[in-house]
Amino acid sequence: MSNQTVSPGALLAGRYRIAELLAEIDGARVWRAVDEVLSRAVVVDVLPVGDPRTNLLFDAARRAAAAADPRFLRVLDCDVHEGVTYCVREWAGGRPLERMLTAGPLTGQQAGWLAREVSEALENLHRTGQSHGSISPSTVVVTDAGAIKVVGLATEAALRSTGPGSPEQDVRALGELLYASLTGRWPGPAPAWGLQPAPVEHGRLLSPRQVRAGVPRSLDDISDRLLGYPPRHHAVPITSAAGLSAALSGVIGSSHEPPNQMDETVAVARQNGSIDDATQVSPVVQTPPALDPNPPAAAYNGNGNGQTQPQAAYTPAPEPRPVRRQAPPSHNGNGRRKPPAAEPRQRGSWGGRILILLAILALLSVIGIAQFLVKGAINNDQGSGTDSGNSPAPQTSGPPAATNEPAKIVGAKDFDPPPDGNGEEHPEDVKNTYDGKQDTTWTTMSYKRRPDLGGTKKGVGIVYDLGAVTTVSQVTVDLIGDKTNLELMVPKTDPGKSASSVSGWKSVASAEDASEGPAALKLAAPTETRYVLVWLTSLPKEGSGYRGEISEVSIQQ
């Protein structure tokens, strides 16, 4: 028997009935078949007689058989029959990621979950000193039940003659997988897996958020830490499957249940970049479509009829029940809870009331005596008139003096007020601007066409809370990127109250075309205020758009 005689209907090794050609790799053929002994579907890799990859395939099959993680499809048999080398693997009915991405990129939640499942499987494999060697969109499958299966552990690399690979290469390939899932573009110089290459600027791969609107910032950072040389903002690279698993679990959680689809409202919000869909999932009432809208090909499931019914890769979350909330306790305006209306008030004793009355009478007597003495002193002073020409001029209060002491920031909030703004601008990263760390940052959304936020709004910024009215003489803003226009603003009327609209703030200092690094906004005179607004009105160019970025803010009294 030769590779050419292995065809649909043929019985290989007296056991495996060949059914369908799945792929051809450099002369090797991959078939879907039926194990007639156990009545189950399998995949059979077949090498022609005398193929030099025979020993590589046998060695790869032995290594793959030792993998214990259920997300890897097991190697069931490997032998030579009539000169033909064959390797039998498990079959999983589902869709490879390569096919899913032809319909477009995944949601952030789906892409993060898929990458985390594969990284956890690789993490367990790498602990044994082994590697997959050929992670790609064609070797990651979402089954009809919604689970992740990784195909071709070690054997795929043997068929492609690429060598066993290394854990570092697996992690790099997983970064490419995450990037492609988020953007629908391949992070390489040429088309691959049915995807066009991702854009590059100045020799550097654009981040997923620069390629596709609405990509979650958290997953954008993880992707850049996997593929960036070096990662942006001095971030620590991710070089291990364990590190990637931990980073993704911190974003999407550790559940192995497949994510639900987003409802229409959240999908629209994600398109305009107003939410991070890696951490927000909305339950839906109707059954959502699978990741791949095309129905899966029928697969043998070993039940005798040779067919299995396709199922949705994702099942909907149960419809949420309304939660009855108790009304919050009423307050009297000073933080104290009002007693219930029916609660009787306790009456004081007569002795206590008499003591209070006597104290009031004594206080009124003291006030009367003081008024009499002050009035007499004023009359005597006016009657003498001898020192009137030498009396000192009345003192007038001036602006508070600057001490140059640092003011403590007790809180901060992003400021993107409607109607021009959508109410938030990466609120989860605001704390990074006063944590004392230069390598953590807050960024605006990415705006197209023009540096003045695309002409869509007057500006965006962050309001800092000093906890109490404090003298402010200077604010220093550490910027990332060149040519940022920014203003320092304080409330127009009440210095102890933050204004909710731009019209409620007044500008007290500004800087134009500020370069990367610290920008000092010095006030003409020290001002007393509790709230300070750092307001960006023109942003530096980044990739194909414009985006502002702040690493640290310090305020001086």
C-alpha positions as CSV (number, residue, x, y, z in Angstrom):
1,M,0.0,0.0,0.0
2,S,1.3,3.5,-0.9
3,N,0.2,7.0,0.1
4,Q,-1.5,7.2,-3.2
5,T,-3.6,4.0,-2.6
6,V,-4.9,5.4,0.7
7,S,-8.1,6.9,-0.5
8,P,-11.8,7.3,0.7
9,G,-13.2,3.8,1.4
10,A,-9.8,2.1,1.9
11,L,-9.2,0.1,5.1
12,L,-5.9,1.0,6.6
13,A,-4.2,-1.6,8.9
14,G,-7.4,-3.6,8.8
15,R,-9.0,-1.1,11.2
16,Y,-9.2,2.5,10.0
17,R,-11.8,3.1,7.3
18,I,-10.6,6.3,5.3
19,A,-13.5,8.8,4.9
20,E,-12.3,12.2,3.9
21,L,-9.1,14.1,3.0
22,L,-8.7,17.0,5.5
23,A,-5.3,18.4,4.5
24,E,-2.1,17.8,2.6
25,I,1.2,18.9,4.1
26,D,4.3,18.6,1.9
27,G,3.2,15.2,0.6
28,A,1.8,13.9,3.8
29,R,-1.9,13.5,3.9
30,V,-4.3,14.1,6.8
31,W,-7.5,12.0,6.7
32,R,-10.7,11.8,8.7
33,A,-11.4,8.1,9.2
34,V,-13.5,5.7,11.3
35,D,-12.0,3.3,13.8
36,E,-14.1,0.2,13.0
37,V,-13.0,-1.6,16.1
38,L,-14.2,1.1,18.5
39,S,-16.7,2.7,16.2
40,R,-15.4,6.2,16.6
41,A,-14.1,9.0,14.4
42,V,-10.3,9.6,14.3
43,V,-7.7,11.6,12.3
44,V,-5.0,9.7,10.5
45,D,-1.7,11.3,9.4
46,V,-0.2,9.2,6.5
47,L,3.3,9.4,5.2
48,P,4.3,7.7,1.9
49,V,6.8,4.9,1.8
50,G,10.3,5.9,2.5
51,D,9.4,9.4,3.7
52,P,12.3,10.9,5.7
53,R,9.9,12.2,8.3
54,T,9.0,8.8,9.5
55,N,11.3,8.8,12.5
56,L,10.3,12.3,13.4
57,L,6.7,11.4,13.4
58,F,7.3,8.3,15.6
59,D,9.3,10.4,18.1
60,A,6.6,13.2,18.1
61,A,3.8,10.6,18.6
62,R,5.6,9.2,21.7
63,R,6.1,12.7,23.2
64,A,2.5,13.7,22.4
65,A,1.1,10.5,24.0
66,A,2.6,11.6,27.4
67,A,0.6,14.9,27.5
68,A,-2.1,14.7,30.2
69,D,-4.0,18.0,29.6
70,P,-7.4,17.2,28.1
71,R,-7.2,20.2,25.8
72,F,-4.7,18.4,23.7
73,L,-6.1,15.8,21.3
74,R,-4.4,12.5,22.2
75,V,-2.3,10.3,19.9
76,L,-4.0,6.8,19.8
77,D,-1.8,4.8,17.6
78,C,1.4,5.1,15.4
79,D,2.7,2.3,13.2
80,V,3.8,1.2,9.7
81,H,1.5,-0.9,7.5
82,E,2.8,-2.1,4.1
83,G,5.5,0.5,4.1
84,V,3.1,3.4,4.9
85,T,3.6,5.2,8.1
86,Y,0.4,6.3,9.9
87,C,-0.4,8.2,13.1
88,V,-3.9,8.1,14.6
89,R,-5.2,10.9,16.7
90,E,-8.5,11.9,18.4
91,W,-11.2,13.6,16.3
92,A,-13.0,16.7,17.7
93,G,-16.0,18.0,15.8
94,G,-15.8,21.8,15.7
95,R,-14.3,24.7,13.9
96,P,-10.6,25.7,13.7
97,L,-9.9,29.3,14.5
98,E,-8.6,29.8,11.0
99,R,-12.1,29.3,9.7
100,M,-13.8,31.5,12.4
101,L,-11.6,34.5,11.5
102,T,-12.7,34.5,7.9
103,A,-16.0,35.9,9.3
104,G,-14.2,38.6,11.3
105,P,-12.4,39.1,14.6
106,L,-13.7,37.8,17.9
107,T,-14.9,39.9,20.8
108,G,-12.4,40.8,23.5
109,Q,-14.0,38.3,25.9
110,Q,-13.9,35.5,23.4
111,A,-10.3,36.2,22.2
112,G,-9.0,36.5,25.8
113,W,-10.8,33.3,26.9
114,L,-9.5,31.3,23.9
115,A,-5.9,32.5,24.4
116,R,-6.1,31.8,28.1
117,E,-7.4,28.2,27.5
118,V,-4.5,27.5,25.1
119,S,-1.9,29.1,27.4
120,E,-3.0,27.0,30.4
121,A,-2.7,23.8,28.3
122,L,0.8,25.0,27.1
123,E,1.7,25.9,30.7
124,N,1.2,22.3,31.9
125,L,3.1,21.0,28.8
126,H,6.1,23.3,29.3
127,R,6.5,22.2,32.9
128,T,7.5,18.8,31.5
129,G,10.1,20.4,29.2
130,Q,8.0,19.7,26.0
131,S,6.5,22.1,23.5
132,H,3.8,22.0,20.8
133,G,6.0,23.4,18.1
134,S,3.2,24.5,15.7
135,I,0.6,26.7,17.4
136,S,-1.5,28.4,14.7
137,P,-5.1,29.3,13.8
138,S,-5.3,25.9,12.1
139,T,-4.4,23.9,15.2
140,V,-6.8,25.5,17.7
141,V,-10.3,24.2,17.5
142,V,-13.5,25.3,19.2
143,T,-15.6,22.2,19.5
144,D,-19.4,22.0,18.9
145,A,-19.8,21.9,22.7
146,G,-17.8,25.1,23.1
147,A,-14.5,23.6,24.5
148,I,-11.0,24.4,23.2
149,K,-9.0,21.6,21.7
150,V,-5.4,21.9,20.5
151,V,-4.6,19.8,17.5
152,G,-1.3,18.2,16.4
153,L,0.8,18.3,19.6
154,A,4.4,17.6,18.3
155,T,3.1,15.7,15.3
156,E,2.1,18.9,13.3
157,A,5.7,20.2,13.6
158,A,7.0,16.8,12.5
159,L,4.9,16.8,9.4
160,R,6.0,20.3,8.6
161,S,9.7,19.4,9.3
162,T,10.0,22.5,11.5
163,G,11.6,20.7,14.4
164,P,10.2,20.3,17.9
165,G,10.2,24.0,18.7
166,S,10.6,25.6,22.1
167,P,8.3,27.0,24.9
168,E,9.4,30.5,23.8
169,Q,8.3,29.9,20.3
170,D,4.9,28.6,21.5
171,V,4.4,31.7,23.6
172,R,5.3,33.9,20.6
173,A,2.8,31.9,18.4
174,L,0.1,32.4,21.0
175,G,0.7,36.1,20.9
176,E,0.1,36.0,17.2
177,L,-3.0,34.0,17.8
178,L,-4.4,36.6,20.3
179,Y,-3.5,39.5,17.9
180,A,-5.3,37.8,15.0
181,S,-8.3,37.1,17.1
182,L,-8.6,40.7,18.3
183,T,-8.0,42.4,14.9
184,G,-8.7,39.9,12.1
185,R,-5.2,40.7,10.7
186,W,-2.1,38.6,10.8
187,P,0.9,40.1,12.7
188,G,3.4,39.3,10.0
189,P,4.9,40.7,6.8
190,A,2.7,38.6,4.5
191,P,-0.8,37.2,4.4
192,A,-1.3,34.0,6.4
193,W,-4.2,31.7,7.4
194,G,-6.5,33.6,5.2
195,L,-5.7,37.0,6.9
196,Q,-4.1,40.1,5.5
197,P,-1.0,41.4,7.2
198,A,-1.4,43.8,10.0
199,P,-0.2,47.4,9.4
200,V,3.3,48.5,10.5
201,E,4.5,52.1,11.1
202,H,8.2,53.0,11.3
203,G,9.0,49.3,11.4
204,R,6.8,48.6,14.4
205,L,3.7,46.6,14.4
206,L,0.6,48.7,15.3
207,S,-1.1,47.6,18.5
208,P,-4.6,45.9,18.2
209,R,-6.3,49.1,19.4
210,Q,-4.7,51.0,16.6
211,V,-5.9,48.5,14.1
212,R,-9.5,47.9,15.3
213,A,-11.7,50.2,17.3
214,G,-13.0,48.9,20.6
215,V,-10.3,46.4,21.4
216,P,-10.0,46.3,25.2
217,R,-7.1,48.3,26.6
218,S,-6.2,45.4,28.9
219,L,-5.9,42.9,26.1
220,D,-4.1,45.5,23.9
221,D,-1.4,45.8,26.6
222,I,-1.1,42.0,26.9
223,S,-0.7,41.6,23.1
224,D,1.9,44.3,23.0
225,R,3.8,42.6,25.9
226,L,3.8,39.4,23.8
227,L,4.8,40.8,20.4
228,G,6.3,44.3,21.0
229,Y,10.1,44.8,20.7
230,P,10.3,46.2,23.3
231,P,6.8,46.6,24.7
232,R,5.4,50.1,24.9
233,H,5.5,52.2,28.0
234,H,8.4,50.2,29.5
235,A,6.1,47.3,30.2
236,V,7.6,43.9,31.2
237,P,7.5,41.4,28.3
238,I,5.5,38.2,28.7
239,T,7.8,35.3,27.8
240,S,6.1,32.2,29.4
241,A,2.8,30.5,29.2
242,A,2.4,30.7,32.9
243,G,2.9,34.5,32.8
244,L,0.3,34.8,30.0
245,S,-2.2,32.6,31.8
246,A,-1.9,34.8,34.9
247,A,-2.2,38.1,32.9
248,L,-5.3,36.9,31.0
249,S,-6.9,35.5,34.1
250,G,-6.5,38.9,35.8
251,V,-8.5,40.4,32.9
252,I,-11.3,37.8,32.1
253,G,-11.3,35.6,35.2
254,S,-10.4,32.0,35.5
255,S,-13.7,30.3,34.5
256,H,-13.4,27.6,31.9
257,E,-17.0,28.2,30.8
258,P,-17.1,29.6,27.2
259,P,-18.1,33.3,27.2
260,N,-21.5,34.5,26.0
261,Q,-22.0,36.8,23.1
262,M,-22.5,40.5,23.8
263,D,-26.0,42.0,23.3
264,E,-26.6,44.7,20.7
265,T,-26.3,47.6,23.2
266,V,-22.9,46.6,24.4
267,A,-21.7,45.7,20.9
268,V,-22.5,49.3,19.7
269,A,-20.7,50.8,22.8
270,R,-17.7,48.6,22.1
271,Q,-17.5,49.8,18.5
272,N,-17.2,53.4,19.6
273,G,-14.5,52.4,22.1
274,S,-16.5,53.5,25.2
275,I,-16.2,50.2,27.1
276,D,-13.7,47.4,27.8
277,D,-15.5,44.3,26.6
278,A,-12.8,42.0,28.1
279,T,-14.4,42.5,31.5
280,Q,-18.1,43.2,30.7
281,V,-20.5,40.4,29.6
282,S,-24.2,41.0,29.2
283,P,-26.5,38.0,29.4
284,V,-28.9,37.5,26.5
285,V,-32.3,35.9,26.4
286,Q,-32.1,34.2,23.0
287,T,-29.5,31.6,22.0
288,P,-26.5,33.4,20.6
289,P,-24.8,32.3,17.4
290,A,-21.6,30.3,17.6
291,L,-18.3,32.1,17.0
292,D,-18.4,30.9,13.4
293,P,-21.8,31.6,11.9
294,N,-21.4,28.8,9.3
295,P,-22.7,25.4,10.4
296,P,-19.9,22.9,11.2
297,A,-19.3,20.0,8.9
298,A,-20.8,16.7,10.1
299,A,-18.3,14.6,12.1
300,Y,-18.3,10.9,13.1
301,N,-19.0,10.5,16.8
302,G,-18.8,6.8,17.0
303,N,-22.5,6.1,17.8
304,G,-23.1,3.9,14.9
305,N,-24.9,6.3,12.6
306,G,-21.7,8.2,11.7
307,Q,-23.3,11.6,12.2
308,T,-23.5,14.1,15.0
309,Q,-25.7,17.2,15.2
310,P,-23.9,20.5,15.4
311,Q,-24.4,22.5,18.5
312,A,-23.8,26.1,19.3
313,A,-20.3,26.7,20.5
314,Y,-21.6,29.1,23.2
315,T,-24.7,28.8,25.3
316,P,-26.6,31.8,26.6
317,A,-26.4,32.8,30.3
318,P,-29.8,32.4,32.1
319,E,-32.0,35.4,31.9
320,P,-31.3,37.5,35.0
321,R,-34.0,37.8,37.5
322,P,-34.8,41.3,38.9
323,V,-33.2,41.8,42.3
324,R,-35.4,43.5,44.9
325,R,-33.3,46.0,46.6
326,Q,-34.1,47.6,50.0
327,A,-34.4,51.3,50.0
328,P,-31.4,53.0,51.5
329,P,-31.8,54.6,55.0
330,S,-32.9,58.2,54.9
331,H,-30.4,60.8,56.0
332,N,-30.7,64.2,57.6
333,G,-28.0,65.8,55.5
334,N,-25.1,65.5,58.0
335,G,-24.5,61.8,57.7
336,R,-26.8,60.7,60.5
337,R,-29.6,58.4,59.9
338,K,-33.1,59.7,60.7
339,P,-35.0,57.7,63.2
340,P,-38.2,56.0,61.9
341,A,-41.3,58.2,62.1
342,A,-43.0,55.9,64.7
343,E,-39.9,55.8,66.9
344,P,-40.7,57.7,70.1
345,R,-38.3,60.4,71.2
346,Q,-36.8,60.1,74.6
347,R,-37.6,62.9,77.0
348,G,-34.9,64.4,79.2
349,S,-35.3,64.9,83.0
350,W,-36.4,68.2,84.6
351,G,-33.1,68.6,86.3
352,G,-31.2,68.6,83.0
353,R,-33.6,71.2,81.5
354,I,-33.0,73.6,84.4
355,L,-29.2,73.3,84.1
356,I,-29.4,74.1,80.4
357,L,-31.6,77.2,81.1
358,L,-29.1,78.5,83.7
359,A,-26.2,78.0,81.3
360,I,-28.0,80.0,78.6
361,L,-28.7,82.9,81.0
362,A,-25.1,83.0,82.1
363,L,-23.9,83.1,78.5
364,L,-26.3,86.0,77.7
365,S,-24.9,88.0,80.7
366,V,-21.3,87.5,79.5
367,I,-22.2,88.7,76.0
368,G,-24.0,91.9,77.4
369,I,-21.0,92.8,79.6
370,A,-18.6,92.4,76.7
371,Q,-20.7,94.6,74.4
372,F,-20.7,97.3,77.1
373,L,-17.0,97.3,77.5
374,V,-16.2,97.3,73.8
375,K,-18.6,100.2,73.2
376,G,-17.0,102.3,75.9
377,A,-13.5,101.7,74.5
378,I,-14.6,102.8,71.1
379,N,-16.2,106.0,72.4
380,N,-13.0,106.9,74.4
381,D,-10.9,106.4,71.3
382,Q,-13.0,108.6,69.1
383,G,-13.1,111.4,71.7
384,S,-9.3,111.7,72.1
385,G,-8.5,112.2,68.4
386,T,-4.8,112.7,69.2
387,D,-3.4,109.6,67.5
388,S,-5.8,109.5,64.6
389,G,-3.1,110.5,62.1
390,N,-0.7,107.8,63.2
391,S,-3.2,104.9,63.3
392,P,-2.1,102.0,61.1
393,A,-3.9,101.3,57.9
394,P,-6.4,98.4,57.9
395,Q,-4.9,95.1,56.8
396,T,-6.2,93.6,53.6
397,S,-6.0,89.9,52.7
398,G,-3.9,88.9,49.7
399,P,-3.5,85.7,47.7
400,P,-2.2,82.7,49.7
401,A,1.5,82.2,49.8
402,A,3.1,79.3,47.9
403,T,5.0,76.8,50.0
404,N,6.1,74.4,47.2
405,E,5.1,71.5,49.4
406,P,3.6,68.5,47.6
407,A,-0.2,68.2,47.9
408,K,-1.6,64.8,48.5
409,I,-4.0,63.5,45.9
410,V,-6.7,61.5,47.6
411,G,-8.7,60.5,44.5
412,A,-9.2,61.2,40.8
413,K,-11.7,60.6,38.0
414,D,-11.7,60.7,34.3
415,F,-13.5,63.7,32.8
416,D,-15.3,63.3,29.4
417,P,-18.6,65.2,30.0
418,P,-21.6,64.9,27.6
419,P,-23.0,65.9,25.2
420,D,-19.7,65.7,23.3
421,G,-18.2,63.0,25.4
422,N,-19.6,59.6,26.4
423,G,-19.0,60.1,30.2
424,E,-15.8,58.1,30.6
425,E,-12.3,57.8,29.2
426,H,-10.4,54.7,30.5
427,P,-11.5,55.2,34.1
428,E,-9.8,52.0,35.2
429,D,-6.3,53.5,34.4
430,V,-6.8,56.9,36.1
431,K,-5.1,55.7,39.3
432,N,-1.9,55.0,37.3
433,T,-1.3,58.8,37.1
434,Y,-0.7,59.3,40.9
435,D,0.7,55.9,42.0
436,G,4.3,57.1,41.9
437,K,5.2,54.7,39.1
438,Q,6.5,56.1,35.8
439,D,5.8,52.8,33.9
440,T,2.0,52.8,34.6
441,T,0.0,55.2,32.5
442,W,-3.5,56.5,31.6
443,T,-4.4,57.1,27.9
444,T,-7.2,58.8,26.1
445,M,-9.1,56.9,23.4
446,S,-7.6,57.0,19.9
447,Y,-9.0,59.7,17.7
448,K,-8.9,59.8,13.9
449,R,-8.0,62.5,11.4
450,R,-7.2,65.5,13.6
451,P,-5.1,66.0,16.8
452,D,-7.9,68.1,18.4
453,L,-9.6,64.8,19.4
454,G,-10.8,64.4,15.8
455,G,-12.8,67.6,16.1
456,T,-15.5,65.7,18.1
457,K,-15.1,67.4,21.4
458,K,-13.2,70.2,23.2
459,G,-11.0,67.9,25.3
460,V,-10.7,65.1,27.8
461,G,-8.9,65.0,31.1
462,I,-8.7,63.9,34.7
463,V,-10.1,65.7,37.8
464,Y,-7.9,65.3,40.9
465,D,-9.3,65.6,44.4
466,L,-7.0,67.0,47.2
467,G,-9.5,66.1,50.0
468,A,-9.9,69.7,51.2
469,V,-9.5,73.2,49.9
470,T,-5.7,73.6,49.4
471,T,-3.3,76.2,48.0
472,V,-2.1,75.1,44.6
473,S,0.8,76.9,42.9
474,Q,2.0,74.4,40.2
475,V,1.0,71.1,38.6
476,T,3.5,68.9,36.8
477,V,2.2,66.5,34.2
478,D,4.5,63.7,32.9
479,L,3.5,63.2,29.2
480,I,4.1,60.4,26.8
481,G,4.4,61.6,23.2
482,D,5.2,64.9,21.6
483,K,3.0,67.9,20.8
484,T,0.3,67.7,23.5
485,N,-1.8,70.8,24.3
486,L,-3.1,70.9,27.9
487,E,-4.7,73.3,30.4
488,L,-4.9,73.4,34.1
489,M,-8.4,74.3,35.3
490,V,-10.1,74.9,38.7
491,P,-13.8,75.3,39.5
492,K,-15.2,78.8,38.6
493,T,-17.4,79.3,41.7
494,D,-17.1,77.0,44.6
495,P,-13.5,75.8,45.1
496,G,-14.7,72.9,47.2
497,K,-17.1,71.5,44.5
498,S,-16.1,69.7,41.3
499,A,-18.0,71.0,38.2
500,S,-19.8,68.5,36.0
501,S,-19.4,70.4,32.7
502,V,-16.6,72.2,31.0
503,S,-18.3,75.6,31.5
504,G,-18.0,75.2,35.2
505,W,-14.2,75.3,35.1
506,K,-11.8,78.2,34.4
507,S,-8.3,77.9,33.0
508,V,-5.4,79.0,35.3
509,A,-2.4,77.7,33.3
510,S,-1.7,76.1,29.9
511,A,1.0,74.6,27.7
512,E,1.1,74.2,23.9
513,D,3.0,71.6,21.9
514,A,4.4,70.1,25.1
515,S,7.1,67.5,24.4
516,E,7.4,64.1,26.0
517,G,8.4,64.4,29.7
518,P,7.3,66.7,32.5
519,A,5.2,69.7,31.6
520,A,5.1,72.3,34.4
521,L,1.8,74.2,34.6
522,K,2.6,77.2,36.9
523,L,-0.2,79.4,38.1
524,A,0.2,83.2,37.9
525,A,-0.8,83.4,41.6
526,P,-1.4,80.5,44.0
527,T,-5.1,79.5,44.1
528,E,-7.1,77.8,46.8
529,T,-9.1,74.8,45.5
530,R,-9.9,71.3,46.3
531,Y,-10.3,70.1,42.7
532,V,-7.8,70.4,39.8
533,L,-8.6,69.4,36.2
534,V,-5.8,68.4,33.8
535,W,-7.5,69.0,30.5
536,L,-6.0,67.8,27.2
537,T,-7.1,69.7,24.1
538,S,-4.7,68.4,21.4
539,L,-3.1,64.9,21.3
540,P,0.2,63.5,19.9
541,K,0.1,61.2,16.9
542,E,0.2,57.5,17.5
543,G,-0.1,55.1,14.6
544,S,-2.9,56.0,12.3
545,G,-4.7,58.2,14.9
546,Y,-4.0,60.6,17.8
547,R,-3.9,59.6,21.5
548,G,-2.8,61.4,24.7
549,E,-1.0,59.6,27.5
550,I,-0.1,60.6,31.1
551,S,2.3,58.7,33.3
552,E,2.3,60.8,36.5
553,V,0.8,64.0,37.9
554,S,2.2,65.9,40.9
555,I,0.6,69.0,42.6
556,Q,2.5,71.6,44.6
557,Q,1.1,73.9,47.2
